[in-house]
Amino acid sequence: MTDKETQIEVLNDQFRLFPGTRYMGSKNKIIQDIGEILLEYEFDSFYDAFAGSNVVGYLFKTLGKKVITNDFMALSHTVSKAIIENSHQIISQEDLDFLLNTPSNQNFISKKFKGLYFEDNDNKFLDQVRDNIDKLGSEHKKALALSALTRSCMKKRPRGIFTFVGHRYDDGRQDMKLSLKEHFRINIKLFNNAVFDNIKECQSLNGLTESLNVEADLVYLDPPYFTPNSDNDYVRRYHFVEGLVKNWEGIDLQEHTKTKKFKSYSSPFSKRNETYEAFEKLIERFRSSIIAISYSSNCKPDKEELVAMLYKHKTNVLVHEIDHLYSFGNQNHKIGNNANRVKEYLFIGF
Ligand SMILES: C[S@@+](CC[C@H](N)C(=O)[O-])C[C@H]1O[C@@H](n2cnc3c(N)ncnc32)[C@H](O)[C@@H]1O
C-alpha cells in the first residue's frame, strides 16, 4: 500500500451517493483504479473533457478538486450542472409539490411518442413535469429536476436505451413496474443527496471539446472508443432523454424513423480518418497539463500510436492496464465472448 492510499479513501462516503446510470462507456466499474492512479499526481484542477455519466468528475469533486466537465450531450451537462457545478441548491418539498401538482396543457410527448417507450399515463406525467421544470426559478434546481427525470426514464427502459420501441428485453425488473412518477420521487431524493460543497468553484460546460478553451492542471480525455464494428453513437441511444432535456427545441425530429430520433451530433471520434487528428490536436492543446487518456485495447489509435502521440509533447508517458470485461453496443458481441475481453488503458503524459 502506498502512503497516498493510506491517507485517502478513494471511494469515499460522498462518492457512494453518486446516482449512477448504465451510460455507454461509463467508467463506473473501474473508477477505483482511475482514482488511485490519478491521485499519484499533484493537481488542484481537473478537467473531465468527455464527461458522459460524470462518474469521474464527481469522484474528483468528492476528493476536493476544482472540477470542470464538458460533454456535447445536454443529458450529461445537466447532471454535471446538478451535482458537480451546483453546491447548495436542492429540490425542496415545496418545489416537488409544485412540479407534481401544477396542471399543464402540454401534450407533445403524449402525441409524438404515443405507444413508443412508455404508457400513456407516464407520457402525460412527462409532459406535465417537463413543462413545470421550466418554471422553477433557479438553473441548478432545473438541472436537478431534469437529471431526476432523465434518470427515471432510463431506469424504466429495458437496457436504459431508446434504440428500439416497445418492451423488447423487458426482464420484469421492479424498475419496469414502477410508474415514472414513483421513479421521479426516488430520483429527486437521490440527486438532492448527491449535492454537496467541496469549497471549489466547479463548472459544467456543454460544447465540442475540440472547440473549447479550458485550462486545468490535469486533463482527463475519455472520448468515444472508435472500432470499425461497434456503435458509439450517443444520440442514437439516448435521443429521447436528450430531447427531453432540450424540450426538443432546435431539434430536427426524423419523423420517418420508428424511434422518432433526431440527427446525431457530429464527433471526430466516430470516424476513423478524423479520430487520429482529433487526438493529436487535443494532446497538443493540453501539452502544459498532465494528460490522462482512457482508451481500450481493441480501438484505434492503438496503444503504440497513442504513446507516440503523447511523447511528441510530454517527457514521460506511462500506460496502466486495467483488466475489464466490456460490453459493446453491437449485438454481435456478447458478454462472455473472448472478443470482449479487452484491456482498458489509462495513458498518462506528464
Ligand atoms: C466514453 S464516453 C465518456 C464516459 C465517461 N468518462 C463516464 O465515465 O461516464 C464519451 C462521451 O464523449 C461525448 N462526446 C463525444 N464526442 C464529443 C465531442 N466532440 N465533444 C464533446 N463531447 C463529446 C459523448 O457524448 C460521451 O458522453
The ligand as a Gaussian input file, in Angstrom:
#p B3LYP/6-31G(d) Opt

LIG

0 1
 C      -16.773000       7.181000     -23.392000
 S      -17.964000       8.419000     -23.023000
 C      -17.374000       9.148000     -21.553000
 C      -17.694000       8.306000     -20.357000
 C      -17.405000       8.965000     -19.035000
 N      -15.995000       9.087000     -18.775000
 C      -18.057000       8.163000     -17.928000
 O      -17.341000       7.559000     -17.110000
 O      -19.282000       8.075000     -17.903000
 C      -17.668000       9.634000     -24.231000
 C      -18.505000      10.915000     -24.117000
 O      -17.992000      11.860000     -25.062000
 C      -19.066000      12.641000     -25.549000
 N      -18.576000      13.216000     -26.823000
 C      -18.310000      12.575000     -27.996000
 N      -17.761000      13.401000     -28.881000
 C      -17.658000      14.612000     -28.265000
 C      -17.131000      15.873000     -28.660000
 N      -16.603000      16.027000     -29.870000
 N      -17.170000      16.893000     -27.779000
 C      -17.721000      16.718000     -26.552000
 N      -18.219000      15.553000     -26.114000
 C      -18.179000      14.512000     -26.957000
 C      -20.227000      11.672000     -25.649000
 O      -21.453000      12.374000     -25.557000
 C      -19.986000      10.771000     -24.424000
 O      -20.735000      11.203000     -23.328000

